[in-house]
């Protein structure tokens, strides 16, 4: 049971982080190429973000996984899934915030409009 718990604690966060990275990679790459100037620089930050999301999912699971052998496997899996998602969410939010800070100054200011579509 202890080996099964540990393997679940490693497998779920890695699978969730990999799925998220594969989903975000295409759009993140195009944004980072624009911000960084070259594909190599963008690739560096993509890999850093992947590692951050991987560790963001693994660390809470390894820190808070139930150690009691009396808990059913389903409860342990639920705990692992919850902490994996919390960690991955925090990591993606942190990455998104960092990218957002770089993107917003580059965006052109928009004129405020009132119902007519005309600038105020």
N, C-alpha and C positions, 0 to 999 in steps of 0.2 A: 504493500500500500504506500509506503513512504517513497519508493522509487517511482511509482505511478504518479503520485502527487507532484514530485519534483519534475517529472517529464511533462506533465500538463502545465506546470508553472513556467516551463521554458518554451514549450511548443506554441501555446496560445498567443503570448505576446509577440513572438517572432512572426507568426502567421498574420496577426492583425497589422503589425508594423509594415510588413512586406506588402500586404494588400493596399494599405494606405499609400505607401511610397509609389507603388506601380500606378495607382489612380492619379496621384498628384504630379508625377514626374513630367509628363508631356507639357503641361501648362506651366509648371514651375521652371522647366528648362527654358521655355521661350521668354518668360519674364526675366529670368536671371541672365540670359544672354544679352538682353536689352540693357539691363542694369550694369552688368559686369564688363561688357564690351567684347568678350571672347567666349568661345564655347568651352575652352579649358577652364577658365575661371568659374564659369557657371557650373561645370561638372564638379568642381571642387566643393562648391556650396551645396549642390544636390546631394553629394555623398555625405557631407557633414550633417545635413538635415535628416538623411536616412538613419545615420548612426544615432543622432539625437532622439529621433522618434523610437528607434529600437530600444535604446537605453531607458527612455522615458516610459516605455511599457514594461520593461523587465525589472527595473529597480523597485517600483512599488509592489510588484508581485512577489519578488524575493524577500522584501522587507515585511510584508503583511500577510503572506500566505499562511493559512491555518496549519499549525504544527501538531494539532491533536489528531491522533489516529482514530478517535471515536467518531469523527464527522463522516457522514456519507460522501462518497465520491462526487455526487451531484452538487452538494453544498461547496465542496472544495473547488470544483470547476466553476461554479458561480462566482466565488470569491476571486479566483484567478481572472476570470473574464471581466469582472467589475474593475479590478485594479489595473488590468491591461488597458482597458478603454479609458480609464481616468488618466493614466500616465501618457497614453498616446494622444489624448485630447489636449493635455497640457503642453506636450511637445509641439504638436501642430499649431496650437494657439500661439505659442512663443515664436515659432518660425514665421507664422503669418504676420504677427505683429512686427517682426524685424523687417520683413519684406515690405509691409505696408508703409513703414516709416520711410523707406527708400523710394517707394513709388509715388506717394502723395506729393512731395515737393516738386517732382518732375511733371506732374499733371498740370495742365493749363487751368487757371482759375475760371470758374463758371460764373456768369452773371446771374443774379437772382432774378427770377421772373414772377410776375403777378398774373394770374389767370389768363391774360391775353397772350402770353408767350413772348412779350416784349421785355427787354431788359428794364430793370427798375431804375 
